[in-house]
Amino acid sequence: MTIRLLLVDDHAVVRSGLRMLLSTESDVEIVGEAGTAAEALEKVAIVKPDVVLMDIGLPDMSGIEATREIRRRFPRVAVVALTIHEDEEYFFKMLEAGASGYVPKRAAPEELVTAIRAAALDEVYLYPSLAKVLVRDFLAQGRPGDEENGMNGLTEREREVLVHLAEGETNEAIAKALTISPKTVARHRENIMRKLNLHSRVELVRYAIRKGIIQP
């Protein structure tokens, strides 16, 4: 599988460096670049990337708003934040906007590549130090409605699928592990998200940590 990637950063030098870095990855194809949010939205519509690598500090609109708009218009396109900002505020806002990954610019190149590959597989990748922030926040605050919903409404099979999903496994991997079809996994996943009132993979992981289904 070749991952079609769009680079979004207002600094041409940064985009050039990313292009040089990622061009060595055989499974990544850079299909375009953008220096503004407006240009990014236009390019997404034209080049149809699998993943957008998004900076937060754009001149015309924040990367947070750009991410929200991309996810609204093109729900199949994943977004990974690559930014100098490691503040909790930016981190949570990007996740709420629909980002599938959050990587600081000081991260090692292999961390960035891992995040891009995870996003392309509809998985979530969070830089370790920021993942701890997410866990700490959710354990402290919980999520409205979690206790009321619980897992009581899930079938035994849905519970099994939930565990695998929370561990970050793909539909194909889950299907193989449970000896069912990927389409059946997808159907179970839809039912789980509906019954637990969850709307993204990030929320699902939060829920699983909160309930002790997986260990942070």
KOLDRENVEX-296146 format. One record per residue (C-alpha): x negated, y, z negated. Coordinates in Angstrom, 3 decimals. Each point is the difference from the previous one (the first is absolute). Layout:
- X_Y_Z
...
END
This chain:
- 0.000_0.000_0.000
- -1.325_3.423_0.983
- 1.006_2.849_-2.308
- 0.891_3.205_1.853
- -1.223_2.868_-2.170
- 0.682_3.751_0.109
- -2.446_2.290_-1.840
- 1.448_3.132_-1.620
- -2.391_2.525_-1.574
- -0.416_3.732_0.577
- -3.784_-0.302_0.191
- -1.328_-1.187_3.367
- -3.281_-1.087_-1.598
- 1.864_-2.290_-2.405
- 2.024_-1.518_2.840
- -3.185_-0.559_1.982
- -1.631_-1.742_-2.950
- 3.044_-2.209_-0.528
- 0.054_-0.893_3.678
- -3.663_-1.038_-0.121
- 0.544_-1.976_-3.195
- 3.130_-1.837_1.126
- -1.092_-0.625_3.592
- -2.206_-2.816_-1.302
- 3.085_-1.927_-1.196
- 1.102_-2.419_2.716
- 3.625_-0.042_-1.161
- 0.450_3.800_-0.166
- 0.775_2.147_3.056
- 0.115_3.774_-0.494
- 2.794_1.159_2.300
- -0.001_3.700_-0.852
- -0.935_2.879_-2.276
- 1.876_2.959_-1.449
- -1.088_3.094_-1.917
- 3.429_1.161_-1.169
- 3.207_-1.597_-1.252
- 1.923_1.177_3.058
- -2.600_-1.525_2.294
- 0.089_-3.214_-2.040
- 3.771_-0.343_0.392
- -0.314_0.621_3.728
- -2.815_-2.530_0.371
- 1.847_-2.687_-1.990
- 2.904_0.244_2.448
- -2.339_-0.273_2.988
- -2.682_-2.533_-0.970
- 2.141_-2.117_-2.386
- -2.688_-0.937_-2.553
- 0.332_-2.794_-2.516
- -1.719_2.072_-2.697
- -0.583_3.715_-0.529
- -3.047_1.010_-2.050
- 1.243_3.201_-1.644
- -1.797_2.849_-1.747
- 2.080_1.909_-2.553
- -1.406_3.480_0.639
- 1.328_0.964_3.421
- 0.360_3.650_1.095
- 3.650_0.051_1.094
- 1.647_-2.543_-2.310
- -1.306_-2.171_-2.806
- -0.916_-3.570_0.783
- 2.661_-0.972_-2.515
- 2.769_1.641_2.028
- -1.516_-1.308_3.230
- 0.017_-3.527_-1.442
- 3.618_0.331_-1.079
- 0.977_1.207_3.470
- -1.943_-2.766_1.771
- 1.618_-2.645_-2.169
- 3.428_1.498_0.624
- -0.369_0.188_3.773
- -2.195_-3.060_0.518
- 0.655_-2.476_-2.861
- -2.182_-2.689_1.584
- -3.087_2.220_-0.112
- -2.065_-0.378_-3.186
- -1.918_2.892_-1.549
- -3.234_-0.182_-1.999
- -1.146_3.115_-1.864
- -3.708_0.812_0.254
- -0.645_3.067_-2.111
- -2.276_1.873_-2.381
- 2.907_0.271_-2.427
- 0.028_-2.522_-2.828
- 2.512_1.892_-2.137
- 2.898_-2.086_-1.262
- 2.452_2.562_1.385
- -1.167_-0.451_3.597
- -0.268_-3.743_-0.466
- 3.586_-0.476_-1.131
- 1.384_2.439_2.554
- -1.681_-1.883_2.849
- 1.397_-3.316_-1.231
- 3.464_1.515_-0.327
- -0.331_1.368_3.547
- -0.532_-3.548_1.231
- -3.766_-0.461_0.240
- -1.204_-3.619_-0.030
- -3.483_0.844_-1.211
- -1.985_2.677_-1.805
- -3.784_0.186_0.369
- -2.289_2.830_-1.196
- -2.598_1.253_2.462
- -2.758_-1.065_-2.407
- 1.042_-3.657_0.406
- -2.265_-2.513_1.710
- 0.726_-0.570_3.722
- 1.116_-3.578_-0.629
- 2.684_1.305_-2.398
- 1.430_2.158_2.781
- -0.016_-2.855_2.507
- 1.712_-2.274_-2.522
- 2.704_2.635_-0.561
- 0.624_0.353_3.742
- 0.291_-3.752_0.486
- 2.335_-0.342_-2.984
- 2.263_2.776_1.281
- 0.166_-1.614_3.445
- 1.313_-3.161_-1.684
- 2.682_1.957_-1.894
- -1.955_-0.376_-3.222
- -1.105_2.570_-2.560
- -3.590_0.965_-0.762
- -0.881_2.351_-2.845
- -3.521_0.981_-0.965
- -0.752_-1.840_-3.292
- -0.252_3.067_-2.246
- 3.285_1.331_1.378
- 1.715_-3.371_-0.256
- -0.692_0.170_-3.740
- 1.741_3.371_-0.103
- 3.049_-1.508_1.691
- 0.103_-2.914_-2.436
- -0.427_2.248_-3.030
- 2.715_2.373_1.145
- 2.508_-2.696_0.770
- -0.591_-1.949_-3.180
- 0.516_3.207_-1.958
- 3.057_1.284_1.817
- 1.622_-2.985_1.655
- 2.304_0.530_2.929
- 3.627_1.089_-0.449
- 2.304_-2.939_0.457
- -2.633_-2.743_-0.366
- 1.226_-1.278_-3.325
- 3.607_-0.023_1.162
- -0.791_-1.751_3.266
- -2.470_-2.560_-1.359
- -0.635_-3.232_1.860
- 3.228_-1.671_-1.044
- 1.623_0.718_3.343
- -2.742_-1.753_1.987
- 0.186_-3.587_1.141
- -2.849_-2.375_-0.858
- -1.351_0.263_3.535
- 0.185_3.797_-0.067
- -2.010_-0.014_-3.229
- -2.671_-2.123_1.681
- -0.124_2.362_2.969
- -0.164_3.007_-2.340
- -3.131_-1.350_-1.693
- -1.742_-0.510_3.338
- 1.068_3.435_1.275
- -1.255_1.690_-3.150
- -3.378_-1.705_0.475
- -0.223_1.712_3.390
- 0.469_-3.051_2.215
- 1.356_0.349_3.528
- 3.290_-1.531_1.112
- -1.936_-2.604_1.998
- -2.128_-1.023_-2.993
- 3.063_-0.250_-2.238
- 1.828_-2.072_2.593
- -2.909_-2.438_0.159
- -0.274_-0.238_-3.793
- 3.724_-0.639_-0.489
- 0.513_-2.058_3.179
- 2.634_2.328_1.431
- 0.082_2.237_3.067
- -1.268_3.615_0.056
- 3.521_1.093_0.944
- 1.331_-1.648_-3.152
- -2.664_1.792_-2.041
- 1.028_3.312_1.580
- 3.640_-0.670_-0.886
- -0.906_-0.851_-3.602
- -2.095_3.157_-0.171
- 2.940_2.145_1.141
- 2.241_-1.629_-2.608
- -2.582_0.516_-2.752
- -0.480_3.685_0.823
- 3.771_0.538_0.125
- 0.760_-1.857_-3.235
- -2.801_1.721_-1.946
- 0.684_3.390_1.575
- -3.568_0.266_1.296
- -0.914_1.898_3.138
- -3.662_-0.671_0.722
- -2.846_-2.455_-0.549
- -1.491_2.408_-2.559
- 3.217_-0.051_-2.047
- 0.054_-3.777_0.205
- -3.557_-0.226_-1.365
- 0.890_2.438_-2.777
- 3.015_-2.105_-0.906
- -2.054_-3.191_-0.065
- -2.577_1.555_-2.322
- 2.710_1.389_-2.262
- 1.669_-3.395_-0.301
- -3.272_-1.839_-0.505
- 0.482_-1.963_3.243
- -3.553_0.903_1.014
- -2.899_1.292_-2.050
- -1.450_3.435_0.830
END
